[in-house]
Amino acid sequence: MRYFLWTVPIVMVLMTFLAYPVTGKAEESAPGRMGENTEKKGDDAAEKGEKALKIEDLVVTATRTEEDILNVPASVEIITKEDIEKINPMKITDVFQQLSGFFITDTGSSPQLSIRGTRTGSSGGAYMMIDGIPIQMDKYGYAELEGILPGSVERIEIVKGPVSSLYGGDAARGVINIITKKGEEKPGYKASGMVGSYGDVRCSASAGGATGRFDYSASINRRQYDGYRYGSEYGGTNFLGNAGYSLDDFSNLGLLVSVDDFERKYAVGLTKEQEEENRRQSPYLNEQNITQVITGLSYDRDTETYLTKASLYYKDMAKKYFYNKTNTGTGDPDRYKYNEHVDEGVVGLKSQFGIKTPLFGRGNTFIIGFDADWDNLKSKRAYLVNSSSNINTMNKSSGDFNRDLYGIFVQDEFNVLDPLTLTLGLRYDLIRYDFDYWDKSFDESPYFYKLNPKMGLSWRFTDENSVYFSYANAYRPGTLYDYISTVAYSQEYDYEIQPEHYTDYELGYRHDFNEWFFLDANLFYTQVKDEINYYYIDGKYAGARNYGKTIHQGAEMTIGGSFFDRLSYRVSYAYLDTEVKEGKTKSMNLEGKEIVRTPNHTLTTMLDYLFFNSGHVALNWHFDIRVTSSYYQDMENTQRYPGYEVSNTKLELSYKWVECFVGINNIFNTEYDGYAGDDLYYPAPDRTYVAGLSFEF
């Protein structure tokens, strides 16, 4: 199967290089893809009286329509390719570390993002997409971000608040859309390599171009890493490619292909005593072997009077997992060890149709859409020791599991007054599960209906200033793991997990004065009812349950700009206050407690200074620092993790088509952890060094 999965990206790579001789014959001005400036061409368009849209710096993710960010009634952040180039990140998750409201945990398996402290339990955070195609998979709903090459990203659009009114339940914790680079008229090729501490070696190659109405872009990335912890390692290859065809000045076809193939060994958490003895030790190593393919085919048509968009996607994952914990008590030392094989296939559809016609003489855009997602996951667990308890757990955790989602939504953006825009949205979702366990006594088919309204007001009182207010209801259904683990580890399964319910309010202000200064600030209040989290009975893990109501409230601010084309800066600050209003776990009342791993204060600063740029030679220096305040690492709020800061720096020299850089991560050798939980710590690397070289032609 794995060799078959690689045939598609190999063919695409060959296409990009075979197209090179043709691109030299391309017209001087080929029709652009959506999101680029285009000029009117073609007799058909002229006969219909349609006019090609000139797209400025617009965002798409927040409203599923192209809109100037100053008119969007939501907390939105945009990371451009220029921002990414300045950071020069080793991996894409390094970019999110620089944003307000984000907290990233990393146990060595798969880094996970939490926005405004909303991620709980073994579940994914924000709704992740690449070019509008969702990428979450596995029974946890995780998104594998390790293989995404930062250099292949054009921009990242982030919506921090709930967006279930447009994207469904998985978007209750926000949305992140990673938009990849598209090929330009002049073909380009790039090869690069990096080496770093602890045997970190990376190499990549990319190509892109356009000929006539066809454009293409592809990158392949390989990483081999020995790991910070003893015995841990990572080896993986990723391919990411897209191709587009412009049917006319208004319509485009697009193809996305992403393939990940990697093996990972990662160490488990340490006790405080073990960490103080030796941070790099590994009591034992778990293993993962994952092959994942994501493909999407899209159609876009956008004119001055209407729009049509549709995406069809298919996702496939094959995962092998080995749990390697040794029994240190009485009995067989292999008592707890098991292998687990997971095969998952997902088919989905996203579609929408919009009409852009005046209402009462005012600008108005109305869209209606339908989404569907069919997820089938087969899981098989096999213990090394076939004891009666292991066989019982195996039969309650293995089976054929399905989750189907259907959603229909409407949204209207109405220009009430020239500076005032009202946005109203409503989505109706049906979520159906079908659990077919090896132990048939636990089979069940729960289903839920959810209605999600949203209202937003945006007042752009000058060309450079706007304020907005939004209100939204959202929901998040339980993951497949929430249900499966509750069956597998509960002594008596008599509990049905309900979806979480979100109520969110936001008030924000944006100011885009000039290149020297911009400001983005907001206040938010989010209430989550029936929050799903880990559950324990008599001190033993018993899966997941709805355990009460929580509050997430705070403020975020980002300022930035550049001076004289030399010095650029970006400062982001977030204040977060969380509280459990209702909830019990481990037979303890959690009312009044703070939510775990939600620091009250985070501050990030980025500075870039261009020493000189003679046209052929340029020297740039980058520095960033992230300061995180203390937070509680356990639900009972008895252990408070101390605050810390982490600083990184890079020096980059470019000469014509050659670039090289050297960098230091964690300059001051801060000792901190990627994850700190109940008496367990996952140490983050100490000071590391990295150097890289790239050729672009």
Secondary structure, DSSP 8 states (H G I E B T S, - for coil): -HHHHTHHHHHHHHHHHHTHHHHTTS-SS----TTS------HHHHHHT-------SEE-TTTSS-EEGGG-SS-EEEEEHHHHHHH--SSTHHHHTTSTTEEEE--SS--EEEETT---SSS--SEEEETTEE--BTTTTB---TT--GGGEEEEEEE-S--HHHH-GGGTT-EEEEEE----SS-EEEEEEEEETTTEEEEEEEEEEEETTEEEEEEEEEEEE--SSTT-EEEEEEEEEEEEEESSSSEEEEEEEEEEEEEEEEE--B-HHHHHH-TT--S-EEEEEEEEEEEEEEEEEE-SSEEEEEEEEEEEEEEEEEE-----SSS-TTTT-EEEEEEEEEEEEEEEEEEE--BTTB-EEEEEEEEEEEEEEEEEEEESS--HHHHHHHHHH-EEEEEEEEEEEEEEEEEEETTEEEEEEEEEEEEEEEEEESSGGG-B--EEEEEEEEEEEEE--SSSEEEEEEEEEEEE---HHHHHHHHHH-SS-------EEEEEEEEEEEEEEETTEEEEEEEEEEEEES-EEEEEETTEEEEEEE-EEEEEEEEEEEEEEEETTTEEEEEEEEEEEEEEEEEEETTEE-TT---TT--SEEEEEEEEEEEEE-SSEEEEEEEEEEEE--EE-STTS--EE--EEEEEEEEEEEETTEEEEEEEESTT----EEEE-SS-EEE---SEEEEEEEEE-
